[in-house]
Amino acid sequence: MRSVAFEHSRSLERRIDAQRIRIEALSSLRETVSLPPHLDITKRQWRTLEAELKVVETRLIRRLKRGSRAYLAQPADIIAARAVNSLLGELELEMTRAFTFFDTFMDILTQRHTPELGRLLAGCDVLALDAIRKPHPALSIVEQPIVGCDRGFGAKTFREYVRFPGGGYNPMPLVQIPYSRLKEKYNLTSVLHEIGHEAMVRCGLKKALPQALRSGLRRAGAPLAVCDLFSLWSSEIGPDFWSFCGSGLAHAGAIKEILALPSGHAFRISWSDTHHPPYLRALMCFDWCRQVWGSGIWDRWEREWRDLYPVDSAPPATRDLVRKLTHYVPTVGAILLRTRFRSLNRKRIPDLFDLSSLAPSELKHRIGPANAGNIDLSGMPSSSHLAVFRLIKEQGKLNEESLDAVMTQWLLRLAERRIESH
């Protein structure tokens, strides 16, 4: 029996030690990733990230030490051995969940070892920071976002302070975009949309916006179903509008391309999905442009969109509903543009942005002659640059390859301007 207990003791002690080493790896992210200075994230971002990883590590180490202390004092006790064995199993599962936090940042940050991709993503970081740094106290304390690439069709975000599996909190906004988006840089409005999700929550708009839409539509005489659906979709309409306020016609141009999907997808309406149908989503973007700047290129976009997606091609069961929803698109636009929110100190959402830099006349002035070398982006918010490039694309001043080359150099220059947050 003594030899069996002795073997139990040696085995469990080795497991305790191995688990301690793996838990302590949670604080080794910077050394593991080992980014060179010109591709690295900021010192503040590292401090924020490492502090949160250390919290998770400390909690797990304390549990390991507290649970194994009784056993190590009496290693020959089989009851104590069973207890510590159970504890190690529990910690193994918890540690696996905790490493989801570690692995997420590992996957995102190691992308920056690729010289050009790393610098392009650093430029995207600047776009994301510009999208969140608006004149509102709640936005001034948001940590500088990090942008990475991911597989799949659409972009996604992990908001700051959202809890990861394993108990850790996400210390900064994370935005992930499809790799292909870096080959169509004029559609990087996806970054602005994802940051819009963070902004909606931080500014108290996630709760206020559905109420504003519902009450505004009721006053306009909209049917209950229309009020309910636009209220449900507010969590996606809000970030879309945030992106529009930052990039103007660039957002509308991106939506008409990214969401040019088969008819079955374009008209899909679900009472449980917070995403509004692509058909309506594009019409809303065109309407915002028209309400702010009058007639423009978006009128042609809308005619083309309606030709591609005639309402008669919508499913018969929801066709009439689509028509009703379409009728109230301008009402929704007016609510978004004119409502003053208490959480914004009685300001409107557009009051947080410089819409004057997005006016078509200003964009044309920035482009100048057809020679791409004459593009003037001085004094414009970084997000507004996307509108200039979208207009260049629409005017056919450059082909796809030339425009991508120009935008690559632009994004690399943004990367060079990266500064410490706060």
Secondary structure by P-SEA (a helix, b strand, c coil): caaaaaaaaaaaaaaaaaaaaaaaccccccccccccccccccaaaaaaaaaaaaaaaaaaaaaaaaaacccccccccaaaaaaaaaaaaaaaaaaaaaaaaaaaaaaaaacccaaaaaaaaaaaaaaaaaaacccccccccccbbbbbcccccbbbbbcccccccccccccbbbbbbcccccccccccaaaaaaaaaaaaaaaccaaaaaaaaaaaaaaacccaaaaaaaaaaaaaaaaaaaaaaaccaaaaaaaaaaaccccccccccccccccccaaaaaaaaaaaaaacccccaaaaaaaaaaaaccccccccccaaaaaaaaaaaaaaaaaaaccccccccccccccccccccccaaaaaaaaccccccccccccccccaaaaaaaaaaaaccccaaaaaaaaaaaaaaaaaaccccc
